[in-house]
Amino acid sequence: MRRYFGTDGVRGEAGKHPLTPEFVLRLGQAAGAYFRKEAARPVVLLAKDTRESSDLLEAALAAGLLSQGVRVEHLGVLPTPGVAHLTRRLGATAGAMISASHNPYQDNGIKFFGPAGEKLPDEAEEAIEALLEEAHPTRGIGTVGDFREAERMYLDFLLEHAPDLSGLKVGLDLAHGATYRVGPKLFQRAGAEVMAFFNTPDGRNINKGCGSTHPEALSRFVVELGLDLGIAFDGDGDRALFVDRRGRLFHGDHVLYLAALAFGEKGVVGTVMSNMGLEVALKERGIAFHRAQVGDRYVLEMLKEKGLYLGGEPSGHVIFRRHHTTGDGLFTALMVLGALKRMGGDLADWYEALPLYPQVLLNVKVADKAKVVAHPRLKEAVAEAEARLQGRGRVNVRPSGTEPLVRVMVEAEEGAEGLAEELAALVRALDQG
């Protein structure tokens, strides 16, 4: 069991354990010791998002890595998938990203990528955690570089896959995050008329009332300004949600359905949170559907295991494995626009094409999410709820991988809200009991 690494790296409130500079220094030392076993002269690419705490944590992590003789190349503010791409492209030993993705500015995190541009597997993270328990005296003096070509190289990669967007009026919600520079450049160079929103980061406004977790403002802007569509990114740019010209939200399940048909996929990987309507619609088209654990690393693992190339989550993490190793909001946007060109119509037409089951998702804040989820009474209640649905819906109760929450999800043709409230009340009672 990993103590510090969750589904998306080490995450928490900046300045509090484990996101203190003292701990992050130790984490850098442990990671540096691990990477020294992987390469004689390890090189780690290091990027960050726009949070005010990112500079501090970047410095602490770099110091730990340098103390183990690692070469650190600073990439500056760059989306997480840009780190993944450049790690593979430049043949680096690893990549590291300072970000807490869609979380508020008070939080931050650290995630690592291996040389193939994929998030480190669970075993590697466990090995780094084991090294945290050891002392790591200085094993050489690492060197530092400032890789100024990072944004240009990432942008060039994206433009290689961009369709001609001439005549398209698009609104971009950049979440005051890591896509705030590269996002508008990408769509303008592809020919679109761009209106950029939430693109003035001040260290504390990342994801605040905007981005993929709060697309309401973007929906309003798209309708009021007569735009063709809107795209909302999260703080580190690895997910994207879409708004059609009528202001309706087009999320990861819609993306998977459209892309599967447009690109002739024989199978798709979703997660336990993917809507049952997606599964039914794909099977009606003769396309196999598989469910992985929540987390794009687990989606990627199943894609490789099944020999498939398209997978993702409703939250907007989508992996196009033929071209990329991780979820990438900007890349996903290009693929969606390319799919529309192939299939015809606009987002509004494709919104209607996928009938989704009514879904209720309740996030219940708890003190001990592991204890609550493992409780026999909760397991019995979930089994009883599924029996009541009689195959016409789904129930999923799981701990958040990044926050102190238990997520209660119910899908059903009717009665989903009441059933979800019952389970959420039980979660609260078990947490207090």
C-alpha positions in Angstrom: 0.0 0.0 0.0 1.2 3.5 -0.9 1.2 6.0 1.9 1.8 9.2 0.0 1.1 8.6 -3.6 -2.6 8.5 -4.7 -4.1 8.0 -8.1 -2.4 11.2 -9.3 0.8 11.6 -7.4 1.4 13.1 -4.0 -1.2 15.7 -3.2 -2.4 17.9 -0.3 -2.6 21.4 1.0 0.6 23.3 0.3 2.6 24.0 3.4 1.1 21.1 5.3 2.5 17.6 5.5 3.2 16.1 3.0 3.4 19.2 0.9 6.0 21.0 3.0 9.4 22.0 1.5 11.1 19.7 4.0 9.2 16.6 2.9 9.4 17.5 -0.8 13.2 17.8 -0.4 13.2 14.3 1.0 10.9 13.1 -1.8 13.4 14.6 -4.4 16.2 12.8 -2.7 14.3 9.5 -2.7 13.2 10.0 -6.3 16.8 10.9 -7.3 18.1 7.8 -5.7 15.5 5.7 -7.6 16.3 7.4 -10.9 20.0 6.8 -10.3 19.2 3.0 -10.5 17.5 3.6 -13.8 20.2 5.6 -15.5 23.9 6.4 -14.9 23.4 10.1 -15.5 19.7 10.7 -14.9 17.9 13.7 -16.4 14.6 14.9 -15.0 12.4 17.5 -16.7 10.5 19.7 -14.2 7.4 21.8 -14.9 4.7 23.5 -12.8 1.3 25.1 -13.0 0.4 28.7 -11.9 -0.2 28.2 -8.1 1.6 30.5 -5.8 3.1 27.5 -4.0 4.5 25.9 -7.1 7.8 27.9 -7.1 8.5 26.8 -3.5 7.8 23.1 -4.1 9.7 23.2 -7.4 12.8 24.5 -5.7 12.6 21.9 -2.9 12.1 19.0 -5.3 14.9 20.2 -7.6 17.2 20.5 -4.6 16.5 16.9 -3.6 17.1 15.7 -7.1 20.3 17.7 -7.5 21.7 16.3 -4.3 21.6 12.8 -5.9 23.6 14.0 -9.0 20.5 14.4 -11.2 20.4 16.9 -14.1 17.3 19.0 -13.7 15.9 20.8 -16.8 13.3 23.4 -15.8 10.4 23.7 -18.3 8.6 26.6 -16.6 4.8 26.7 -16.6 3.6 23.9 -19.0 0.6 21.6 -19.1 1.2 18.2 -17.5 0.8 16.3 -20.8 3.5 18.6 -22.2 5.9 17.2 -19.6 4.9 13.6 -20.6 5.5 14.3 -24.3 8.8 16.0 -23.8 10.1 13.3 -21.4 9.6 10.7 -24.2 10.7 13.0 -27.0 13.9 14.1 -25.4 14.8 10.7 -23.9 14.8 12.0 -20.3 15.0 9.6 -17.4 11.8 11.1 -15.9 9.5 14.0 -15.9 8.0 15.7 -12.8 5.0 18.1 -12.6 4.1 20.4 -9.7 0.3 20.7 -9.8 -2.9 19.7 -8.1 -4.8 19.6 -11.3 -8.5 20.8 -10.8 -8.1 21.4 -7.0 -8.2 25.0 -5.5 -5.0 27.0 -5.3 -4.3 26.1 -1.6 -3.6 22.5 -2.8 -0.6 21.3 -4.7 1.0 18.0 -5.8 3.8 16.2 -7.5 3.5 13.5 -10.1 6.2 11.7 -12.0 6.5 10.3 -15.5 8.8 7.6 -16.7 11.0 7.7 -19.8 8.1 6.4 -22.0 6.1 9.5 -21.0 3.7 7.4 -18.9 2.9 8.0 -15.2 5.1 5.9 -13.0 3.5 2.6 -12.2 2.4 1.7 -8.7 5.5 -0.4 -8.1 7.8 2.5 -8.9 5.9 4.8 -6.6 6.1 2.2 -3.8 9.8 1.9 -4.4 10.3 5.7 -4.0 8.2 5.6 -0.8 10.4 2.9 0.5 13.5 5.0 -0.2 11.9 7.9 1.8 12.7 5.8 4.9 16.4 5.8 4.2 19.0 8.5 4.6 20.3 9.9 1.3 23.6 11.7 1.7 24.8 13.9 -1.2 25.9 11.6 -4.0 27.2 14.2 -6.4 26.3 17.7 -7.5 23.6 17.8 -10.1 23.3 20.5 -12.7 20.4 22.7 -13.7 19.2 23.8 -17.1 16.5 26.2 -18.3 14.9 24.4 -21.3 13.4 27.4 -23.2 12.2 25.4 -26.1 9.6 23.4 -24.1 6.5 25.3 -25.0 7.4 25.6 -28.6 8.1 21.9 -28.9 4.9 20.9 -27.2 3.0 23.4 -29.4 4.6 22.0 -32.6 3.5 18.4 -31.5 -0.1 19.6 -31.1 -0.1 21.5 -34.4 0.9 18.3 -36.2 -2.5 16.8 -35.3 -4.6 20.0 -35.6 -7.3 20.1 -38.3 -7.9 23.3 -40.2 -10.1 25.4 -37.9 -10.6 28.3 -40.2 -14.0 30.0 -39.7 -14.5 28.4 -36.3 -15.4 30.7 -33.4 -14.3 29.0 -30.2 -14.2 30.1 -26.5 -11.4 28.8 -24.3 -11.8 28.6 -20.5 -8.1 28.3 -19.5 -8.8 28.1 -15.7 -6.1 30.6 -15.0 -3.9 27.5 -15.2 -1.1 25.8 -17.2 -2.8 26.2 -20.6 -3.2 30.0 -20.4 -0.4 30.7 -22.9 -0.2 27.7 -25.1 -4.0 27.2 -25.5 -4.8 30.4 -27.4 -1.6 30.1 -29.5 -2.6 26.6 -30.6 -6.1 27.5 -31.8 -5.1 30.7 -33.4 -2.4 29.0 -35.4 -4.9 26.3 -36.4 -7.0 29.1 -37.9 -9.8 29.5 -35.3 -11.2 32.8 -34.1 -10.4 32.6 -30.4 -12.0 34.2 -27.4 -9.9 33.4 -24.3 -11.4 33.5 -20.8 -9.9 33.1 -17.3 -6.4 33.5 -18.7 -4.8 35.9 -16.1 -3.3 33.7 -13.4 -2.4 35.5 -10.1 -1.3 32.4 -8.1 -4.6 32.2 -6.3 -7.3 32.2 -8.9 -6.5 28.8 -10.6 -9.8 26.9 -11.1 -11.7 29.5 -9.1 -15.2 29.6 -10.5 -13.9 28.4 -13.9 -12.2 25.5 -15.7 -13.5 22.0 -16.2 -15.0 21.8 -12.7 -17.0 25.1 -13.1 -18.0 25.4 -16.8 -21.1 27.4 -16.1 -19.6 30.8 -17.0 -18.2 29.4 -20.3 -21.6 28.0 -21.2 -23.1 31.5 -20.7 -20.3 33.2 -22.7 -20.8 30.7 -25.6 -24.5 31.4 -25.9 -24.3 35.2 -25.3 -21.5 35.7 -27.8 -22.8 33.3 -30.5 -19.7 31.1 -30.5 -19.6 27.7 -32.2 -18.4 25.9 -29.1 -16.4 26.4 -25.9 -13.7 24.3 -24.3 -12.9 24.2 -20.6 -9.5 23.0 -19.3 -8.4 22.2 -15.8 -5.5 23.7 -13.9 -2.8 21.5 -15.3 -4.4 20.9 -18.8 -4.8 17.2 -18.8 -8.5 17.3 -19.2 -11.1 19.1 -21.4 -14.8 19.5 -21.3 -16.9 21.0 -24.1 -19.9 23.3 -24.4 -22.0 23.2 -27.5 -23.5 26.3 -29.1 -26.6 25.9 -27.0 -24.5 26.0 -23.8 -24.9 22.3 -23.0 -22.0 20.3 -21.4 -20.4 17.7 -23.6 -18.1 15.6 -21.3 -15.8 12.7 -21.5 -18.4 10.0 -22.3 -19.6 12.1 -25.3 -16.0 12.4 -26.5 -15.5 8.7 -26.3 -18.6 7.9 -28.3 -17.9 10.5 -31.0 -14.2 9.5 -31.3 -14.9 5.7 -31.3 -17.3 6.1 -34.3 -15.1 8.7 -36.1 -11.9 6.7 -35.9 -13.3 3.2 -36.3 -12.3 1.9 -32.8 -13.1 -1.7 -32.1 -13.2 -1.2 -28.4 -13.1 1.6 -25.7 -12.0 1.7 -22.1 -13.9 3.8 -19.6 -14.0 3.6 -15.9 -16.5 2.6 -13.2 -17.7 6.2 -13.4 -18.6 6.0 -17.1 -22.3 6.4 -17.8 -24.2 3.2 -18.5 -25.7 4.9 -21.5 -22.3 5.0 -23.2 -21.8 1.3 -22.6 -25.2 0.5 -24.2 -24.7 2.9 -27.1 -21.3 1.5 -28.0 -22.4 -2.1 -27.8 -25.3 -1.3 -30.1 -22.7 -0.2 -32.6 -20.7 -3.4 -32.1 -17.9 -1.7 -30.1 -16.7 -3.4 -27.0 -16.6 -1.5 -23.7 -14.4 -2.2 -20.7 -14.3 -0.5 -17.3 -11.0 0.3 -15.5 -10.4 1.8 -12.0 -10.8 5.6 -11.8 -7.5 7.2 -12.9 -6.1 7.7 -16.3 -3.1 5.6 -15.4 -5.5 2.6 -15.0 -7.3 3.4 -18.2 -3.9 3.3 -20.0 -3.0 0.0 -18.4 -6.2 -1.6 -19.6 -5.8 -0.1 -23.1 -2.4 -1.7 -23.4 -3.7 -5.0 -21.9 -6.7 -5.2 -24.3 -4.7 -3.8 -27.3 -7.0 -0.8 -27.7 -6.3 2.8 -28.4 -9.2 5.0 -27.0 -10.1 5.4 -23.4 -11.0 8.0 -20.8 -13.1 9.3 -18.0 -16.3 11.5 -17.8 -14.1 14.2 -16.2 -12.5 14.8 -19.5 -9.3 12.8 -19.2 -9.1 11.1 -22.6 -6.2 9.0 -24.0 -5.7 8.6 -27.7 -3.0 5.9 -27.4 -2.0 6.0 -31.1 -0.5 9.4 -30.6 -0.1 10.1 -26.8 0.7 8.5 -23.5 -1.6 10.4 -21.2 -4.7 12.5 -21.0 -4.2 15.9 -22.7 -7.0 18.5 -22.8 -5.6 20.4 -25.8 -5.0 17.2 -27.8 -8.4 15.9 -26.9 -9.9 19.2 -28.2 -8.1 18.7 -31.6 -9.3 15.1 -31.8 -12.9 16.1 -31.1 -12.8 18.9 -33.8 -11.2 16.5 -36.2 -13.9 13.8 -35.5 -16.6 16.4 -36.2 -15.1 17.1 -39.6 -15.1 13.4 -40.4 -18.6 12.7 -39.1 -20.3 16.0 -40.0 -22.5 18.1 -37.8 -21.5 20.1 -34.7 -21.3 19.4 -31.0 -25.1 20.1 -30.6 -25.9 17.3 -33.1 -23.7 14.8 -31.3 -25.0 15.8 -27.8 -28.3 14.4 -28.9 -26.7 11.2 -30.3 -25.8 9.7 -27.0 -28.7 9.2 -24.5 -27.2 9.1 -21.0 -28.8 7.5 -18.0 -29.7 10.1 -15.2 -26.7 10.1 -12.9 -26.4 11.6 -9.4 -22.9 12.1 -7.9 -22.6 13.2 -4.3 -19.2 14.0 -2.8 -19.3 13.4 1.0 -16.5 14.9 3.1 -15.1 12.4 5.7 -12.3 12.1 8.2 -11.3 8.6 7.2 -12.4 7.6 3.7 -10.6 4.2 3.8 -12.4 3.1 7.0 -15.8 4.2 5.7 -15.5 2.5 2.3 -14.4 -0.8 3.9 -17.2 -0.9 6.4 -19.4 -4.0 6.1 -22.6 -1.9 6.5 -21.8 0.2 3.5 -21.0 -2.8 1.4 -24.4 -4.4 2.4 -26.2 -1.1 1.6 -24.6 -0.9 -1.9 -25.6 -4.5 -2.6 -29.2 -3.8 -1.5 -29.3 -0.7 -3.7 -28.1 -2.6 -6.8 -30.7 -5.3 -6.1 -33.4 -2.6 -6.0 -32.3 -1.3 -9.4 -32.9 -4.7 -11.0 -30.3 -4.3 -13.7 -31.7 -0.9 -14.8 -28.9 1.2 -13.3 -25.6 1.1 -11.4 -24.2 2.1 -8.0 -20.6 3.0 -7.3 -19.2 4.2 -3.9 -15.5 4.8 -3.8 -12.9 7.0 -2.0 -11.5 10.0 -3.9 -7.9 9.4 -4.9 -6.9 13.0 -4.2 -9.3 14.5 -1.6 -10.8 13.5 1.8 -14.1 12.5 0.1 -16.2 9.5 -0.5 -17.9 9.7 -3.9 -21.4 8.2 -4.1 -22.7 7.7 -7.7 -26.1 6.3 -8.7 -27.3 5.8 -12.2 -30.9 4.8 -12.8 -33.8 5.4 -15.1 -35.6 6.8 -12.1 -35.0 7.2 -8.4 -31.3 7.9 -8.6 -31.4 11.0 -6.4 -33.2 9.4 -3.4 -31.0 6.3 -3.5 -27.8 8.4 -3.6 -29.0 10.5 -0.7 -29.6 7.3 1.4 -26.1 6.1 0.7 -24.6 9.5 1.4 -26.4 9.7 4.8 -25.0 6.2 5.7 -21.5 7.3 4.7 -21.8 10.4 7.0 -23.1 8.2 9.9 -20.3 5.6 9.5 -17.7 8.4 9.5 -19.0 9.9 12.7 -19.6 6.5 14.4 
